[in-house]
Amino acid sequence: MARSMTGFGRGEATGAGLSVAVELSSVNRKQFDATLWLPREWLAFEARLQTVLREGIARGAVKCVVTARPLAGGDAARTLEGRVLALREAARRLGIAGEPTFSDLAALCATEPDDVAPEPTEAVWAVVAEAARSALAGLRRMRETEGAKIAQDLTARLAGLRDLHAQIAAIAPTLPKLWQEALRKRLAELLPEGVAVDAASVEHEAALFADRCDISEELTRLGAHFAHAERLLAGDEPCGRALDFLCQELFREINTTGSKCAGCDIPRLVIAFKTLLETFREQVQNLE
């Protein structure tokens, strides 16, 4: 399946007294590479989170940000209540009158980041994993939507390459005869007047040339590569790496074709083919 390497996804899950949010963003990269930002108490989750991301992402540079906040009545909220009670007791012992204000509570919240991320228990991991998989599903949907558009563009470029391939194939059978006629004309110009061109020698040279400029194998392989590329674009698996390899093979075959067929219209078509192939390959670099 054609999926782009750029996208964004966000997922949320609640449990264990927490609300956890995971945000994923990805850009192009030849290999999979994930950079994670987690509360420091949850660094033990990093390897497991990497495994979850690899379940749905084959290539690309992925940024993963995990945040958490306490739910009402959760452990963090109860910890804050305990701190307020401790503050009241300390005020009573010191003889300070009055009750904590809203500003005091806000200050307490601001000084307790460690309380928001509890110990990395299995219950907490279950919440993080659920949020991560939800974010991953959103990221994949976005990548697939963009990938479908890229696939349409690549299919159109493949059609252009097929057209150039057909034009080359139409000219190829005429090359030996064209070369033979050109050889006869050149010999007639070079030989002294009255000396006849040796037809047998011309036929022999034409046969040698026909063998040297035979591009039937190259044309067959080009056609097979086109069909393979179309199957990849229509398939269910990530296809960016495979299409990149096919681009190399397409270039190899068309380059050989050009080197065998100098002195005719084929080199012009080969240049056009290479130019279009380069734009095809640049677009392939955006696929997973």
C-alpha positions as CSV (number, residue, x, y, z in Angstrom):
1,M,0.0,0.0,0.0
2,A,1.2,3.5,-0.8
3,R,1.6,5.4,2.5
4,S,3.4,8.6,2.8
5,M,6.0,9.1,5.6
6,T,4.5,12.4,6.8
7,G,1.5,12.5,9.2
8,F,0.1,13.3,12.6
9,G,-2.0,11.4,15.1
10,R,-3.3,12.0,18.6
11,G,-4.8,9.5,21.1
12,E,-6.1,9.7,24.6
13,A,-6.9,7.1,27.2
14,T,-8.0,7.1,30.9
15,G,-7.3,4.8,33.7
16,A,-5.3,4.3,36.9
17,G,-6.5,7.8,38.0
18,L,-4.9,9.4,34.9
19,S,-5.7,10.8,31.6
20,V,-2.9,10.1,29.1
21,A,-2.4,11.8,25.8
22,V,0.0,10.7,23.1
23,E,0.9,12.8,20.0
24,L,2.7,11.3,17.0
25,S,4.2,13.2,14.1
26,S,6.4,11.8,11.3
27,V,8.5,13.0,8.4
28,N,10.6,11.4,5.7
29,R,13.5,9.1,6.6
30,K,15.0,6.0,4.9
31,Q,14.8,4.0,8.1
32,F,12.5,3.9,11.2
33,D,13.6,6.3,13.9
34,A,11.5,7.3,16.9
35,T,12.3,10.0,19.4
36,L,10.2,9.8,22.6
37,W,9.4,12.4,25.2
38,L,7.9,10.8,28.3
39,P,7.7,11.8,32.0
40,R,11.0,10.8,33.5
41,E,9.2,8.4,35.9
42,W,8.0,6.4,32.8
43,L,11.4,6.0,31.0
44,A,10.9,2.2,31.7
45,F,8.1,2.3,29.1
46,E,10.4,3.6,26.3
47,A,11.3,0.2,24.8
48,R,7.7,-1.1,25.0
49,L,6.5,2.1,23.4
50,Q,9.0,1.8,20.6
51,T,7.7,-1.7,19.9
52,V,4.1,-0.4,19.7
53,L,5.2,2.2,17.1
54,R,7.0,-0.4,15.0
55,E,3.8,-2.4,14.8
56,G,2.4,0.3,12.5
57,I,5.3,2.3,11.1
58,A,8.0,0.8,8.8
59,R,9.9,3.9,7.8
60,G,10.1,7.6,8.8
61,A,11.3,9.8,11.6
62,V,8.7,9.7,14.3
63,K,8.3,12.1,17.2
64,C,6.2,10.8,20.1
65,V,5.2,13.0,23.0
66,V,3.4,11.5,26.1
67,T,1.7,13.7,28.6
68,A,-0.5,12.9,31.6
69,R,-2.8,14.6,34.0
70,P,-4.6,13.4,37.1
71,L,-8.3,12.6,37.0
72,A,-10.6,14.0,39.8
73,G,-10.4,11.6,42.7
74,G,-7.2,10.0,41.3
75,D,-4.0,9.4,43.2
76,A,-2.5,12.7,42.3
77,A,-5.6,14.5,43.4
78,R,-5.5,12.7,46.8
79,T,-1.8,13.6,47.1
80,L,-2.7,17.3,46.7
81,E,-5.4,17.0,49.3
82,G,-2.9,15.5,51.7
83,R,-0.5,18.3,51.1
84,V,-3.3,20.9,51.8
85,L,-4.0,19.1,55.1
86,A,-0.3,19.1,55.9
87,L,-0.1,22.8,55.1
88,R,-3.1,23.5,57.5
89,E,-1.4,21.5,60.3
90,A,1.9,23.4,59.8
91,A,0.0,26.7,59.9
92,R,-1.8,25.7,63.1
93,R,1.5,24.7,64.8
94,L,3.1,28.0,63.8
95,G,0.1,30.0,64.9
96,I,-0.8,31.3,61.4
97,A,-4.5,32.0,60.9
98,G,-6.5,31.6,57.7
99,E,-7.2,29.0,55.1
100,P,-5.3,28.2,51.8
101,T,-6.5,30.4,48.9
102,F,-7.0,29.4,45.3
103,S,-3.6,30.9,44.5
104,D,-2.0,28.7,47.2
105,L,-3.6,25.6,45.7
106,A,-2.4,26.7,42.2
107,A,1.1,27.1,43.6
108,L,1.0,23.6,45.1
109,C,-0.1,22.1,41.8
110,A,2.7,23.9,40.0
111,T,5.3,22.5,42.4
112,E,4.2,18.8,42.1
113,P,5.0,17.6,38.6
114,D,6.3,14.3,40.0
115,D,2.9,13.5,41.4
116,V,1.2,13.6,37.9
117,A,3.2,10.7,36.7
118,P,2.9,7.8,39.1
119,E,5.1,4.7,39.2
120,P,5.3,2.8,35.9
121,T,3.0,0.0,36.9
122,E,1.3,-2.4,34.4
123,A,-2.0,-0.6,35.0
124,V,-0.4,2.7,34.0
125,W,1.3,1.0,31.0
126,A,-2.1,-0.3,29.8
127,V,-3.3,3.3,29.6
128,V,-0.2,4.6,27.8
129,A,-0.4,1.7,25.3
130,E,-4.1,2.4,24.6
131,A,-3.4,6.1,23.9
132,A,-0.4,5.3,21.8
133,R,-2.3,2.8,19.6
134,S,-5.1,5.3,19.2
135,A,-2.5,8.0,18.1
136,L,-0.9,5.4,15.8
137,A,-4.2,4.6,14.1
138,G,-4.7,8.4,13.4
139,L,-1.2,8.7,12.1
140,R,-1.6,5.8,9.7
141,R,-5.0,7.1,8.4
142,M,-3.4,10.4,7.6
143,R,-0.4,8.7,5.9
144,E,-2.7,6.5,3.9
145,T,-4.7,9.4,2.7
146,E,-1.7,11.3,1.5
147,G,-0.2,8.1,0.2
148,A,-3.2,7.5,-2.0
149,K,-2.7,10.9,-3.7
150,I,1.0,10.1,-4.2
151,A,0.0,6.7,-5.7
152,Q,-2.2,8.4,-8.2
153,D,0.6,10.7,-9.2
154,L,3.0,7.8,-9.6
155,T,0.6,5.8,-11.6
156,A,0.3,8.7,-14.1
157,R,4.1,9.0,-14.3
158,L,4.3,5.2,-14.9
159,A,1.8,5.7,-17.8
160,G,4.2,8.3,-19.3
161,L,7.2,5.9,-18.9
162,R,5.1,3.1,-20.6
163,D,4.3,5.4,-23.5
164,L,8.0,6.2,-24.0
165,H,8.8,2.5,-23.8
166,A,6.2,1.8,-26.5
167,Q,7.7,4.5,-28.8
168,I,11.2,2.9,-28.3
169,A,9.9,-0.6,-29.0
170,A,8.2,0.7,-32.2
171,I,11.5,2.1,-33.5
172,A,13.8,-0.8,-32.5
173,P,12.9,-3.3,-35.3
174,T,13.7,-0.7,-37.9
175,L,17.3,0.0,-36.7
176,P,19.2,-2.7,-38.7
177,K,17.5,-1.7,-42.0
178,L,18.1,2.0,-41.3
179,W,21.8,1.3,-40.5
180,Q,22.1,-0.9,-43.6
181,E,20.8,1.8,-45.9
182,A,23.1,4.4,-44.2
183,L,26.1,2.1,-44.7
184,R,25.3,1.5,-48.4
185,K,25.1,5.2,-48.9
186,R,28.3,6.0,-47.1
187,L,30.2,3.3,-49.0
188,A,28.9,4.5,-52.3
189,E,30.2,8.0,-51.5
190,L,33.7,6.6,-50.4
191,L,34.3,4.0,-53.2
192,P,35.8,5.1,-56.5
193,E,33.4,5.7,-59.3
194,G,32.5,2.5,-61.1
195,V,33.3,0.2,-58.1
196,A,30.2,-1.6,-56.9
197,V,29.3,-2.0,-53.2
198,D,29.9,-5.6,-52.1
199,A,26.3,-6.6,-51.1
200,A,27.5,-9.6,-49.1
201,S,29.8,-7.4,-46.9
202,V,27.0,-5.0,-46.3
203,E,24.7,-7.8,-45.3
204,H,27.4,-9.2,-42.9
205,E,27.9,-5.8,-41.3
206,A,24.2,-5.3,-41.0
207,A,23.8,-8.6,-39.2
208,L,26.6,-7.7,-36.7
209,F,25.0,-4.3,-36.1
210,A,21.6,-5.9,-35.6
211,D,23.1,-8.1,-32.9
212,R,24.8,-5.2,-31.2
213,C,21.7,-3.0,-31.1
214,D,19.2,-5.6,-30.1
215,I,17.3,-4.2,-27.1
216,S,14.6,-6.8,-26.9
217,E,15.7,-8.0,-23.5
218,E,16.0,-4.5,-22.1
219,L,12.5,-3.7,-23.4
220,T,11.1,-6.9,-21.9
221,R,12.7,-6.2,-18.5
222,L,11.4,-2.7,-18.5
223,G,7.9,-4.0,-19.1
224,A,8.2,-6.4,-16.2
225,H,9.4,-3.7,-13.9
226,F,6.4,-1.5,-14.8
227,A,4.1,-4.4,-14.0
228,H,5.9,-4.9,-10.7
229,A,5.6,-1.3,-9.7
230,E,1.9,-1.3,-10.4
231,R,1.4,-4.3,-8.2
232,L,3.3,-2.7,-5.4
233,L,1.2,0.5,-5.6
234,A,-2.0,-1.6,-5.5
235,G,-0.8,-3.9,-2.8
236,D,-1.3,-3.9,1.0
237,E,2.3,-3.6,2.2
238,P,4.5,-0.5,2.4
239,C,6.2,-0.2,-1.0
240,G,8.5,2.8,-0.9
241,R,11.7,0.8,-0.4
242,A,10.8,-1.7,-3.2
243,L,9.8,1.1,-5.6
244,D,13.1,2.9,-4.9
245,F,15.0,-0.3,-5.9
246,L,12.8,-0.7,-9.1
247,C,13.8,2.9,-10.1
248,Q,17.4,1.8,-10.0
249,E,16.6,-1.2,-12.2
250,L,14.6,0.9,-14.6
251,F,17.5,3.3,-15.0
252,R,19.9,0.5,-15.6
253,E,17.8,-0.9,-18.4
254,I,17.1,2.4,-20.1
255,N,20.7,3.4,-19.9
256,T,21.8,0.2,-21.6
257,T,19.1,0.8,-24.3
258,G,20.6,4.3,-25.0
259,S,24.1,3.0,-25.2
260,K,23.1,0.4,-27.8
261,C,21.0,2.6,-30.0
262,A,23.1,5.7,-30.9
263,G,22.5,7.5,-34.2
264,C,18.7,7.3,-34.3
265,D,15.6,8.7,-32.5
266,I,15.9,6.3,-29.6
267,P,18.5,8.4,-27.6
268,R,16.1,11.3,-27.6
269,L,13.4,9.1,-26.2
270,V,15.9,7.7,-23.7
271,I,16.7,11.2,-22.4
272,A,12.9,11.9,-22.0
273,F,12.6,8.5,-20.2
274,K,15.4,9.3,-17.8
275,T,14.0,12.8,-17.0
276,L,10.5,11.4,-16.2
277,L,12.0,8.5,-14.2
278,E,13.9,11.0,-12.0
279,T,10.7,12.8,-11.1
280,F,9.1,9.4,-10.4
281,R,12.0,8.5,-8.1
282,E,11.8,11.8,-6.3
283,Q,8.1,11.2,-5.5
284,V,8.8,7.6,-4.4
285,Q,11.1,9.1,-1.7
286,N,7.9,10.3,0.1
287,L,6.5,6.8,0.5
288,E,6.9,4.5,3.5
